Amino acid sequence: MRTLVLLGALLGLALAQASWNMATPYPEANFHTVNIKAFAKEVEEATAGRVRITVHSAGSLFPHARILPAVRAGQVQMGEVLISLLANENPLFALDSLPFLVGSYEDARRLYQASKPEIERWLEQRGMRLLFSVPWPPQGLYVARPVGDPAQLKGLKFRAYNPITARLAELLGMVPTQVEVADLPQAFATGLVQAMITSPTTGVDTQAWDFVKYFYDVKAWIPKNMVIVNRRAFEGLSPQDQRALLEAARRAEERGWRLSQEEEAKALKVLAEKGMVIEKPSPALLAALKKAGETLLLDWQRQAGAVGIKIYRAYLGR
């Protein structure tokens, strides 16, 4: 009898306490990681230590492309992924990085609200749950030499990080090469890539001034990350702890959107202080980028199907 009581007590303790691991591809100082660590601390405090989340940054637990499959399989309880990285899984996710579809954080939030129910449904069908989503600052063009004429881009090796950026490179006459954030310095140093479109934040994270000189503030798109949780792990928490987790996620999303907007100005200042030339794109360069964006949107509409078109129209307010 005492054995049964002891086993019951141990089982209750196991159910009451959860030690989770979370994988993210971004470095410790990145504002996304800082925000997630604050979220993890809030969850531990709100649950009186019953839920503890250890954040593994810089791809130390899984490489970026492996994070969502790992969460789905239960190899890790939580993860952070760039939404558009999943464009090959579902055209819906490509919407997040179509050039010039959004022009402001307000637009990015409207797009998120329009697409969120379908993202949640897609994750739910695969045993996962969306906790929150946070945008990157607007994306700009990094190159080693001045680019006024878009013809100067032709032949450059371009760092791609999702199907949309690979296709964009091809439309502009560049050669796409898949490179993760952590590998960017070496990729530029060895000539594997010569140009990239990414956020000012990533430029600071990778010390872009060591390998490129110019940043063109084209504000091409405002992509987002999403933080996801294995549904079985979530449902293993008590209702009280589930509520605490979701409330902390709500605050993390609000905080993350604010941090992203603050980060843009801060990161641009660092790039300039490190000697990079920060410029607006020439009319010709901007026109070429927008033309490529129009082609990508048409391509996306052909692939997206009825659900994708419905989301796009909801975003436009039609």
SVG drawing of the C-alpha trace seen along z (x, -y; Angstrom):
<svg xmlns="http://www.w3.org/2000/svg" viewBox="-14 -57 52 59">
<polyline fill="none" stroke="black" stroke-width="0.4" points="0.0,0.0 2.8,-2.4 4.5,-1.6 1.3,-2.5 1.0,-5.8 4.6,-6.6 4.3,-5.8 1.1,-8.0 3.0,-10.9 5.9,-10.6 3.5,-10.5 1.7,-13.6 5.0,-15.3 6.0,-14.4 2.7,-15.7 3.1,-18.9 6.6,-19.7 7.7,-20.1 11.3,-20.8 11.2,-21.8 13.8,-22.6 13.4,-25.2 15.4,-25.5 16.1,-28.8 18.5,-29.4 19.4,-33.0 22.3,-34.2 22.0,-35.1 22.0,-38.9 19.4,-38.9 16.2,-40.6 14.1,-37.6 16.2,-35.4 16.2,-38.1 12.4,-38.2 12.1,-34.5 14.3,-34.3 12.1,-36.9 9.1,-34.8 10.7,-31.6 11.4,-33.5 7.8,-34.8 6.5,-31.2 8.7,-29.8 7.6,-32.6 3.9,-32.4 3.9,-28.6 6.0,-28.7 8.7,-26.7 6.4,-23.9 7.2,-24.8 10.9,-25.5 12.0,-26.3 15.7,-26.1 16.4,-28.1 19.1,-26.7 20.2,-29.6 22.3,-29.9 21.1,-26.6 23.0,-24.7 20.2,-22.1 19.0,-21.8 19.8,-23.6 17.0,-26.0 15.4,-23.6 15.2,-20.8 13.5,-22.8 9.8,-22.4 10.2,-18.7 11.8,-18.2 8.9,-20.0 6.4,-18.0 8.1,-14.7 8.4,-15.6 12.2,-15.7 12.0,-19.1 9.0,-20.8 9.3,-24.2 11.0,-26.0 11.3,-29.2 11.2,-29.3 11.1,-31.8 7.6,-31.5 8.7,-31.9 11.2,-29.0 8.2,-26.7 7.1,-28.0 7.8,-24.6 5.4,-23.0 2.5,-25.4 2.4,-28.5 0.6,-30.3 4.0,-30.7 5.5,-32.4 3.1,-35.3 5.2,-36.5 8.2,-37.4 6.7,-38.6 8.5,-41.8 6.6,-45.1 3.4,-43.4 3.6,-45.2 5.1,-48.6 4.9,-49.1 4.5,-47.4 0.8,-48.1 0.6,-46.3 2.6,-43.4 0.2,-43.1 -2.8,-43.1 -1.2,-40.3 -0.5,-38.4 -4.1,-38.7 -5.4,-37.6 -3.1,-34.5 -3.0,-33.5 -6.1,-31.2 -4.8,-29.2 -1.3,-29.0 -2.9,-27.7 -5.0,-25.2 -1.9,-23.9 0.1,-23.5 -2.8,-21.9 -3.1,-19.2 0.5,-18.4 0.5,-18.1 1.7,-21.6 0.4,-24.9 1.2,-28.5 2.2,-30.5 3.3,-33.8 4.8,-35.6 7.3,-38.5 8.5,-40.4 11.9,-41.3 12.8,-44.8 12.3,-45.7 14.7,-43.9 17.5,-45.8 20.1,-44.9 23.7,-44.4 26.5,-44.5 30.2,-45.1 30.1,-47.7 27.7,-50.5 24.6,-49.5 22.7,-52.2 21.8,-50.2 20.1,-46.9 22.2,-45.4 25.1,-45.6 23.4,-42.8 23.7,-40.3 25.9,-37.4 26.4,-38.1 26.1,-35.1 23.2,-35.9 22.4,-34.5 18.9,-32.9 17.2,-31.7 13.8,-30.5 12.2,-29.7 11.0,-33.3 14.5,-34.9 16.0,-32.2 13.4,-33.1 14.0,-36.8 17.7,-36.3 16.9,-34.6 14.6,-37.3 17.3,-39.9 20.0,-37.8 21.8,-36.8 22.8,-33.3 21.0,-32.0 22.9,-30.1 21.3,-28.8 23.2,-30.0 22.1,-30.1 22.7,-33.1 25.5,-31.5 27.5,-30.7 27.2,-34.2 30.7,-35.6 32.5,-32.5 30.3,-32.4 31.2,-36.0 34.9,-35.5 35.2,-32.6 33.2,-34.2 30.3,-31.7 28.0,-34.7 28.5,-38.4 25.1,-40.0 22.1,-39.4 18.8,-40.9 18.1,-40.7 17.3,-42.9 19.6,-45.5 19.5,-43.3 21.1,-40.3 23.7,-42.7 24.7,-43.6 24.5,-39.9 26.9,-38.8 29.1,-42.0 28.3,-42.6 30.7,-45.6 33.6,-43.0 32.5,-41.8 30.2,-44.4 30.2,-48.1 26.8,-49.2 23.3,-48.8 20.4,-49.9 17.3,-50.5 14.8,-49.1 12.3,-47.9 11.5,-45.0 9.4,-43.0 8.8,-42.5 9.0,-38.7 8.0,-37.1 9.2,-34.3 6.8,-32.0 7.2,-30.3 5.6,-26.9 4.9,-24.2 4.4,-20.4 0.6,-20.0 1.0,-16.9 3.5,-18.6 1.2,-21.6 -1.8,-19.4 0.3,-17.6 0.3,-20.8 -2.4,-21.6 -5.1,-24.0 -3.7,-26.6 -0.2,-26.3 -1.6,-26.3 -3.3,-29.6 0.0,-31.0 1.9,-29.9 -0.6,-31.4 -0.7,-34.7 3.1,-34.9 3.0,-34.2 0.5,-37.1 2.9,-39.5 5.9,-38.2 4.1,-38.9 3.3,-42.4 6.8,-43.0 8.4,-41.5 6.6,-43.7 7.7,-46.8 11.3,-45.5 11.4,-45.0 10.4,-48.6 13.0,-49.8 15.6,-47.5 15.4,-48.9 16.7,-52.3 19.2,-50.9 20.7,-48.4 20.9,-51.0 22.8,-53.3 25.3,-50.5 25.9,-49.7 26.6,-53.4 28.9,-53.7 30.9,-50.6 31.5,-52.4 28.8,-51.0 27.2,-53.4 23.4,-53.5 21.6,-54.7 18.1,-54.7 17.9,-52.7 18.1,-54.5 14.8,-54.8 16.0,-52.2 17.0,-49.7 13.8,-50.1 11.8,-49.7 13.6,-46.5 12.9,-45.1 9.2,-46.0 8.9,-44.5 10.4,-41.2 7.9,-41.5 5.0,-41.8 6.2,-38.6 6.5,-36.8 3.0,-37.8 1.6,-36.5 3.5,-33.2 2.2,-32.9 -1.4,-33.5 -1.2,-30.7 0.1,-28.3 -1.9,-29.5 -5.3,-28.1 -8.6,-29.3 -7.5,-29.5 -4.4,-31.6 -6.4,-33.9 -9.0,-34.4 -6.2,-35.4 -4.7,-37.8 -8.1,-39.4 -8.7,-39.6 -5.4,-41.4 -6.3,-43.9 -9.7,-44.4 -11.7,-43.0"/>
</svg>
